[in-house]
Amino acid sequence: MSSLSKDDFEKPIGINEASDFLDRKVPTLYKDVQAGYIPHYKKGGKLYFFKSELFGWVKSGKVSMPSEIIKELDDSLSKK
């Protein structure tokens, strides 16, 4: 069996490292987890996170700029 390199998979991180990564306080993260807002895993009573999923979670909250909204409307109208 071949050994996996560090690039082959991502190491899970704990609540404190997730807090640092997101620049959010630990109690806030616990509330986000409890509400089901943030991607997480629970094993043996501990919470785990993957930085790639946390990054994706942040990116999913992108707010469109007015110029992007106008372009989307123009594109939509030009297709009709």
N, C-alpha and C positions, 0 to 999 in steps of 0.2 A: 504494500500500500504506500503510495507516495505521500510525503508530508506536505501539508498545506503551508504556503507562505503567508506572510502578514497581509499581502494584497488579495489573497483568495477569499478572505472573509473578514468581517468587521467584528471587533471585540465589543461585547455589550458593556455599557457604562452604568454606573449607579446614579442615584438621585443627586448626589452632591456634584458630580461631574456634569450631569445634565443641567443642573442649576447654573453652573458656571458657563456652560456652552450657550444657554439661552439667555443668560443674564436675568434670571428670574429667581426669586427667593424660593427656598425649599417648600415652605408651607403653601405657596401659590401653586407649585408643581403638584403637590399632593391634591389640592382642590381640582386642578385641571385633570389629573388622572381619575379622580373619583367621579367627575362629571363626564368622563369619556371623551374629553377634548383632545388629548395628546396621545400619540402612539406609545405604547409601553407593553412590557411583559412582566408577569409576576411568577416567580418560582421560589418555593421554599420561604414564603413570607417576605421576599425582597423584590423590589422593583428594579427593572432593567430597561435600558433604552439603547437605541442605535442612533449614532450621530446622523447617519444618512436619512433616517426617518424623521428625526427632529428637524433637520434642514428642509426636508420636503414639506413638513408641516408648516414651517415658517413661510416657505415660498408659496404655499397654497393660499395664504392670506393676502396675496398681492392686491393692492388697490390700483385700479386703472387710472391713468392720468387722463385729463380731458382730451389731449390730442389722440390718445389711443382709443378712447370712446368714439370720437368723431370718425376716425379711420374705420373702426368696426361698423359704424352706421353706414358710412359711404360704401364699404364693401358689401354690406347686406343689401342696400338699396340698388346697387349696380347689378346684383344678381337677379333682381326681380324684373 
